[in-house]
Amino acid sequence: MNLTDWIVILAVALMTIAFFCMRAPTAWSLENRMRRLTGTRLLAQAAIALWSALLLLQRGVFSPDDIAGQRPAPHVVLACALMLAVAACYWSVRGARLLKPRQLFATPGR
């Protein structure tokens, strides 16, 4: 895939996140709007990190041509992609947790 295809995929993912997460009623409090904004930001960070990890894998391991005239070691590329994927998982869990509405009354022991 060309780099242009990768950029289009990233743009579509970010627009989808923005469309589904940024809709907030105007009657919400400032705290709820800030939670929603922070959750959206974390999901966007997760999408960018996962996109970067996949691009790194495709360009570093599975591409027959070299990156800037050099061929990186596969274990270095895999380690970097794994770190990006772990960060993406963490950010997506935290962002999804912030997007959920807060509970008013929590039952203890559950």
Beta strands, then each sheet from edge to edge (+ up, - down):
end
